Amino acid sequence: MNIQLNNKILSQRIKTHLDSVADFWNKYELLESPIEKIVFERLFKYKNENVDLIPQKTINTISGNFRPDIILKLGDNEIAIECDGKEFHKNEYYDEWRDAMILNTSNIQSIFRLRGTDIYTDLQDIIFFIAQKEPDFFNKDLIDRLKPSIRPEFIDRNENFDCVVKKRVVYDDFGKNGEPVKRMVEVIWRNIGKSFDRFCYREILIAYLNPGKSIEELIALKKEKEISTEKLYEMFFEKYPEYKDEK
């Protein structure tokens, strides 16, 4: 009886593992760059077993459709990882506007932006750092095992970073020829509850006052005429009076 029961449990575990591997490779094929594939593999290793990894999911917003590189989904909560390689990366201001629209429109609560160069050199430290900010999405035991190998600069002891968008870590290292060099790693973290500042609201107001325009068009409009935040709110509630009681 015990042998049959153990065989049944073993069979189920093997099936679950094979299903997981098949799911991994099906999604892996959807990734669009080498750095996305590197990050996807590492996230798959360290994620909470209940987390679903979703590559290239389309998010519909009033300013167009966007596809975060990788989304981690846990129940109704989601976080996104963007892999900013030079060949596809536009600029920080565009990214900020895009992220504001995604956070305002979807179930995504956090967006982490990683630079391509940092992905190649410091991904394990970055994954550890992200897991400190969004622990529910990661396997705690595996993340804890990483800690002894993580550079101390990545172990965030400054809780004030919860209100700061950009985290920079500088550490001493050695170049290809053994010469001392300083390396700088940068992670951008936008969170709907902690770093979704007043400026993001300005971007959203401008977008809703000009529905259907692309972010490039909205940036051009903003450059032509700067409007105060108070005036934007006034114009927004005039256009959308149904939201006035929710201010």
C-alpha positions in Angstrom: 0.0 0.0 0.0 2.7 2.4 0.9 4.7 1.4 -2.2 1.7 2.1 -4.4 1.1 5.4 -2.6 4.7 6.5 -3.0 4.6 5.5 -6.7 1.5 7.6 -7.2 3.1 10.6 -5.5 6.3 10.1 -7.5 4.4 9.9 -10.7 2.5 13.1 -9.9 5.7 14.9 -9.1 7.3 13.8 -12.3 4.3 15.0 -14.3 4.3 18.3 -12.5 7.9 18.8 -13.3 7.5 17.9 -16.9 4.5 20.2 -17.3 6.6 23.0 -15.7 9.5 22.4 -18.1 7.2 22.3 -21.1 5.6 25.6 -20.0 9.1 27.1 -19.5 10.2 26.3 -23.1 6.9 27.4 -24.6 7.3 30.8 -23.0 11.0 31.0 -23.6 10.4 31.0 -27.4 8.4 34.2 -27.0 11.3 36.2 -25.6 12.8 38.7 -28.1 16.4 39.2 -27.0 19.3 37.3 -25.4 19.1 39.4 -22.2 15.4 38.7 -21.8 16.2 35.0 -22.0 19.0 35.3 -19.4 16.6 37.1 -17.0 13.7 34.7 -17.6 15.9 31.7 -16.8 17.1 33.2 -13.5 13.6 34.3 -12.5 12.3 30.8 -13.2 14.9 29.4 -10.8 14.2 31.8 -7.9 10.4 32.5 -8.3 7.8 31.3 -5.8 6.4 28.0 -7.2 2.9 29.7 -7.4 4.2 32.5 -9.6 3.5 32.4 -13.3 6.0 34.0 -15.7 4.4 35.7 -18.6 6.6 37.1 -21.4 5.5 39.9 -23.8 1.9 40.3 -22.4 0.1 43.2 -24.1 -1.2 46.0 -21.8 -3.8 48.2 -23.4 -3.7 51.9 -22.3 -5.2 55.1 -23.6 -1.8 56.0 -25.1 -1.3 52.7 -27.0 -0.5 49.1 -26.3 2.7 48.1 -24.5 4.4 44.7 -23.8 6.5 44.4 -20.7 9.3 42.0 -21.3 8.5 39.6 -18.4 5.6 39.7 -15.9 5.5 37.7 -12.7 1.9 36.9 -11.7 0.8 35.8 -8.3 -3.0 35.7 -8.0 -4.3 39.1 -8.9 -0.9 40.8 -8.3 1.8 41.3 -10.9 5.2 42.8 -11.2 7.1 43.5 -14.4 10.7 43.3 -15.4 12.0 45.4 -18.3 15.4 44.5 -19.9 16.7 47.7 -21.4 19.2 46.7 -24.0 20.7 49.7 -25.9 19.4 48.5 -29.3 15.7 48.7 -28.2 15.8 51.3 -25.4 14.4 54.7 -26.2 15.0 57.1 -23.3 14.3 57.5 -19.6 11.5 60.1 -20.1 9.6 57.9 -22.5 10.1 55.0 -20.1 8.7 57.0 -17.2 5.6 58.0 -19.2 5.1 54.4 -20.4 5.5 53.0 -16.9 3.0 55.5 -15.5 0.4 54.4 -18.1 1.0 50.7 -17.4 0.8 51.1 -13.6 -2.3 53.1 -13.9 -4.0 50.7 -16.3 -3.1 47.1 -15.2 -2.7 44.9 -12.2 1.1 45.5 -12.3 2.1 47.0 -8.9 5.9 47.3 -9.6 8.1 47.8 -12.7 11.8 47.1 -12.4 14.1 48.3 -15.2 17.4 46.6 -15.7 20.2 47.7 -17.9 21.6 45.1 -20.4 25.2 45.5 -19.2 24.1 44.9 -15.6 22.2 41.8 -16.6 25.4 40.2 -17.9 27.5 41.1 -14.9 25.4 41.4 -11.8 22.0 39.6 -12.4 22.2 37.4 -9.3 22.7 40.5 -7.0 19.9 42.3 -8.8 17.5 39.4 -8.4 18.3 39.4 -4.7 17.6 43.1 -4.5 14.3 42.8 -6.4 13.2 39.9 -4.0 13.8 42.3 -1.0 11.3 44.7 -2.5 8.7 42.1 -3.7 9.3 39.1 -1.5 6.0 37.3 -2.2 7.0 36.6 -5.8 10.2 34.7 -4.8 11.1 31.5 -3.1 12.3 32.7 0.3 14.6 29.7 1.0 16.4 30.0 -2.3 16.8 33.8 -1.9 18.1 33.4 1.7 20.7 31.0 0.4 21.9 33.6 -2.0 22.7 36.2 0.7 26.2 35.0 1.6 27.3 35.5 -2.0 25.6 38.8 -2.6 27.8 42.0 -2.6 27.0 44.0 0.6 26.2 47.0 -1.5 23.1 45.2 -2.9 21.7 44.4 0.6 19.4 47.3 1.0 19.6 48.7 4.5 18.0 52.0 3.6 14.3 51.8 3.9 14.0 55.3 2.5 14.6 53.7 -0.9 10.9 52.8 -0.8 10.2 56.3 -2.0 13.1 56.6 -4.5 12.8 55.4 -8.1 16.5 54.9 -9.0 18.9 52.6 -7.0 22.6 52.9 -7.9 25.2 50.6 -6.5 29.0 51.3 -7.0 31.6 48.7 -6.1 35.3 48.0 -6.7 36.1 45.3 -9.2 38.8 44.3 -11.7 38.9 44.8 -15.5 39.8 42.2 -18.2 43.5 42.9 -17.6 43.3 42.8 -13.9 43.3 46.5 -13.4 41.2 48.0 -10.6 37.9 49.5 -11.9 34.7 50.9 -10.4 31.4 49.4 -11.6 28.1 51.0 -11.3 24.8 49.0 -11.4 21.5 50.8 -11.8 18.0 49.5 -11.0 14.9 51.6 -11.6 11.9 50.7 -9.5 8.5 52.2 -10.0 5.8 51.0 -7.5 2.2 52.1 -7.6 2.0 52.6 -3.9 5.5 53.8 -3.0 7.1 55.7 -5.8 4.1 56.7 -8.0 4.8 60.4 -7.5 2.9 63.5 -8.5 4.8 63.8 -11.8 3.4 60.4 -12.9 -0.1 61.8 -12.3 0.7 64.8 -14.5 1.6 62.3 -17.3 -1.6 60.4 -16.8 -3.7 63.6 -16.8 -2.1 64.8 -20.1 -2.7 61.4 -21.6 -6.4 61.3 -20.7 -6.8 64.8 -21.9 -5.4 63.7 -25.3 -6.8 60.1 -25.8 -5.3 58.1 -28.6 -2.1 60.1 -28.9 1.1 58.2 -28.6 3.6 58.9 -25.9 5.9 60.6 -28.5 3.0 62.9 -29.5 2.3 63.6 -25.8 5.9 64.5 -25.1 5.9 66.9 -28.1 2.6 68.5 -26.8 4.1 68.9 -23.3 7.2 70.6 -24.8 5.0 73.0 -26.8 3.0 74.2 -23.7 3.7 73.6 -20.0 0.5 73.5 -18.0 0.4 73.6 -14.2 -0.7 70.5 -12.3 -3.7 72.4 -10.8 -4.8 73.4 -14.3 -4.5 69.9 -15.6 -6.7 68.6 -12.8 -9.3 71.3 -13.6 -9.2 70.4 -17.3 -9.4 66.6 -16.5 -12.5 67.0 -14.3 -14.1 69.2 -16.9 -13.6 66.5 -19.5 -14.4 63.6 -17.1 -16.9 65.0 -14.5 -17.8 61.5 -13.4 -14.4 61.2 -11.6 -14.7 64.5 -9.7 -16.0 62.9 -6.5 -13.1 60.4 -6.4 -10.3 63.1 -6.3 
